[in-house]
């Protein structure tokens, strides 16, 4: 069974202690596939990925949930202007709110 990838670029990926700070995250089903720079993460796409530009929004892990390859795709997306939560992703699905520019059938 294969799953389409979802890739978010152009953001701030919080809670990941790497330099340079990551700007993109990719996941399939309920698992994070990659966290890193935009080009690095986009390179894993097989061409059928859902891609959205975060426009500076922050992706923040839930307490105790790392944002790294192999980890559960559980996180919040925060508005870049207000830091309010605009979307909640659990098990790879947007369960509350929406991620601007991301359309998943």
N, C-alpha and C positions, 0 to 999 in steps of 0.2 A: 504494500500500500504506500502511495506517495502523497505528500501534502504540499500544497502551494506555500511558498515562503511569503511572509509579510516582512517588509523592510521599512524602517523609519529612519530618515536621514535628517541632517541639518538641525540637530537638537543638542541637548546637554544630557549625557547619560551619567546620572549621579550614582555615587556609591561604588565606583569602579576605580581602584587605585592604580591607574596606569598613566603614563605620559607618552605622547600628548593625551589630553582628556578625550575620551571617546565621544563621537557625535552621532553614531548610528547603532541600531540594534536590528537583528533579524531573528525571526522565529518561525517554526513550522509546527502545526498541531499545538501541543502544550509545552514545547521545549525551545529554549533559547539556542540558536545556532551560532550566532556571532555577535560580538560587541567590538566596536573599533571605529576607525575613521570612515567617512562616507564611501570613499572609493574602495576601501578594503572590504566593507560589508556588501556593497553593491556587486562586487566581483563574485560573490557566491551564488548570485541569482542564476537560475536556469532559463530565464526568459519568461516564466509564467508567474513571476512574483507580483504581489500587491505592494506598491511603493508609495510612500507619502512623505512629504517634506514637513518636518515638525516646526519649521519657521521659528526656531529658538526655544521651543517648549522643552521642558525638562522631563525626562523619564526617571522615575524614582522607584527603587525596589521597595517592596513591603519589608517590614522589620524582619531580619533573619533570613531573607531570601536574596541570595546573591544574583547579580546580573552578569552571568558568564555562560559560555557555551556548556550545554548539558543541564543547566539549571531550569527549573520551572519558569514558564513565561507568565509571571505574576508581577505586575507593576502598576504604577499610576503615572498619568501624564498630567503635568502642571502647566497652566497658562503662563507664557513668558512675561506678561505684563503684571499679573496679579498674584501669581503662584497658587491660584485656586486649582483644585483638581478638576480637570475637564474630561478625563476618561479613566476608567479602571479596567485593566486587563487581568483576567484570571484564567488559568489553564489555556492561555493563548487566544481567548475570546474577549472582545470588548463587552463587558457586562453592564457598565454604567457610562453614560455620556457618549462622546464620539471623538475620534481623532480627526482633525480637519484634513481633508484631502484623501482620506482612506475610505475606499468603498470596497466592501467585501460582500460578495453574493451570498 
